[in-house]
Amino acid sequence: MAFAGDTRFGPATASKTFTVVTEEVKLVYTGATTGRNGQAIALAATLTEDGVTPPVNRSLMLGIGSGSTAQTCTATTDANGRGTCSIAGVNQPVGAGTITASFAGDSREKAATDQAISDILSATVASTTPTTTTS
């Protein structure tokens, strides 16, 4: 900060170092944990500052699986801090897996993640062969 001076006061300068601190946030996965291969699954998570205030219009990455089989979608938080998105056709190994919710952080909030255990069931196979009975 600087003041060039005037007829009453001489020039002056001052400086002060300050640090911008980003807000702590909490991300909690709240969507489905059971899915079936070949069907849609609805994923959801809630983001809050200090566990209370919901940040609005923040981008969340929600996903099921890991590594080369990971499937993800992007959700935007609403007025309640909740973001939802769907994966149209689950294609994951059958059994227990991982669902991940992540917020990358931004100029206002720190990054946050959460995980849940998923249970993936095999695809349902519908029979196309007519059933007949004889007596």
C-alpha positions as CSV (number, residue, x, y, z in Angstrom):
1,M,0.0,0.0,0.0
2,A,1.3,3.4,-0.8
3,F,0.3,7.0,-0.2
4,A,2.1,9.6,-2.4
5,G,1.6,12.4,0.1
6,D,-0.2,15.7,-0.1
7,T,0.2,19.2,1.3
8,R,-0.6,18.1,4.8
9,F,1.1,14.6,4.9
10,G,4.3,13.2,3.6
11,P,4.5,10.0,1.5
12,A,4.2,6.7,3.2
13,T,4.2,3.0,2.3
14,A,3.3,-0.2,4.1
15,S,3.2,-3.9,3.2
16,K,1.9,-7.0,5.0
17,T,2.2,-10.6,3.9
18,F,-1.1,-12.6,4.2
19,T,-2.1,-16.1,3.4
20,V,-5.3,-17.2,1.7
21,V,-6.6,-20.3,3.4
22,T,-9.0,-22.6,1.6
23,E,-12.0,-23.9,3.4
24,E,-12.2,-27.4,4.8
25,V,-14.9,-29.5,3.1
26,K,-16.5,-32.9,3.8
27,L,-17.6,-35.2,1.0
28,V,-19.9,-38.2,1.8
29,Y,-21.0,-40.8,-0.8
30,T,-24.8,-41.2,-0.5
31,G,-25.8,-43.1,-3.7
32,A,-26.5,-46.7,-4.6
33,T,-24.0,-49.4,-3.5
34,T,-25.5,-52.3,-5.3
35,G,-25.6,-52.6,-9.1
36,R,-26.1,-55.1,-11.8
37,N,-23.9,-55.4,-14.9
38,G,-25.7,-54.1,-18.0
39,Q,-28.0,-51.9,-16.0
40,A,-27.8,-48.2,-14.8
41,I,-26.6,-47.2,-11.4
42,A,-27.3,-43.9,-9.7
43,L,-24.3,-42.4,-7.9
44,A,-24.6,-39.5,-5.5
45,A,-22.5,-37.6,-2.9
46,T,-23.0,-34.5,-0.7
47,L,-20.3,-31.8,-0.2
48,T,-20.4,-29.5,2.8
49,E,-18.1,-26.8,4.3
50,D,-17.4,-27.4,8.0
51,G,-20.0,-30.2,7.7
52,V,-22.8,-27.7,7.4
53,T,-22.8,-25.1,4.5
54,P,-23.3,-26.7,1.1
55,P,-21.0,-25.3,-1.7
56,V,-23.2,-24.8,-4.8
57,N,-22.2,-25.5,-8.4
58,R,-19.1,-27.5,-7.5
59,S,-18.0,-30.4,-9.8
60,L,-17.8,-33.9,-8.3
61,M,-16.4,-37.0,-10.0
62,L,-18.3,-40.1,-9.0
63,G,-17.2,-43.6,-10.1
64,I,-17.4,-47.3,-9.8
65,G,-14.6,-49.7,-10.1
66,S,-10.9,-49.0,-10.4
67,G,-8.0,-49.2,-12.9
68,S,-8.8,-50.1,-16.4
69,T,-12.5,-51.0,-15.6
70,A,-13.3,-47.8,-13.8
71,Q,-16.5,-46.0,-15.0
72,T,-17.1,-42.4,-14.0
73,C,-19.6,-39.6,-14.3
74,T,-19.5,-35.9,-13.3
75,A,-22.1,-34.3,-11.0
76,T,-22.6,-30.7,-10.1
77,T,-23.7,-29.8,-6.5
78,D,-27.1,-28.3,-6.0
79,A,-28.4,-25.9,-3.3
80,N,-28.0,-28.7,-0.7
81,G,-24.5,-29.6,-1.8
82,R,-25.7,-32.9,-3.4
83,G,-24.5,-34.0,-6.8
84,T,-26.0,-36.9,-8.7
85,C,-25.2,-38.7,-12.0
86,S,-25.7,-42.1,-13.5
87,I,-23.7,-44.7,-15.3
88,A,-25.9,-46.1,-18.0
89,G,-24.5,-49.6,-18.3
90,V,-22.5,-51.0,-15.4
91,N,-19.6,-53.2,-16.7
92,Q,-17.6,-54.3,-13.6
93,P,-16.2,-57.5,-12.2
94,V,-18.9,-59.4,-10.2
95,G,-18.6,-59.1,-6.4
96,A,-17.3,-56.5,-4.0
97,G,-15.7,-53.4,-5.5
98,T,-15.2,-49.7,-4.8
99,I,-17.3,-46.6,-5.4
100,T,-15.4,-43.3,-5.3
101,A,-16.6,-39.7,-4.8
102,S,-14.0,-37.0,-5.3
103,F,-13.9,-33.2,-5.3
104,A,-10.7,-31.7,-6.8
105,G,-10.9,-28.6,-4.7
106,D,-10.8,-25.0,-6.1
107,S,-9.8,-21.5,-5.1
108,R,-12.2,-21.6,-2.1
109,E,-12.3,-25.2,-0.9
110,K,-9.8,-27.9,-0.3
111,A,-10.0,-31.3,-2.1
112,A,-12.0,-34.2,-0.5
113,T,-12.7,-37.8,-1.3
114,D,-14.9,-40.6,0.0
115,Q,-15.3,-44.3,-0.8
116,A,-18.0,-46.9,-0.4
117,I,-18.0,-50.6,-1.0
118,S,-20.0,-51.8,-4.0
119,D,-21.7,-55.1,-4.7
120,I,-21.9,-55.9,-8.4
121,L,-24.3,-58.6,-9.5
122,S,-24.0,-60.5,-12.8
123,A,-26.3,-59.4,-15.7
124,T,-29.8,-60.9,-15.8
125,V,-30.2,-63.2,-18.7
126,A,-33.7,-63.4,-20.1
127,S,-34.7,-66.7,-21.7
128,T,-36.0,-66.4,-25.3
129,T,-36.9,-70.1,-25.5
130,P,-40.6,-70.8,-25.0
131,T,-41.4,-73.0,-22.1
132,T,-43.6,-76.0,-22.7
133,T,-45.0,-78.6,-20.5
134,T,-46.4,-82.0,-21.4
135,S,-48.7,-84.3,-19.4
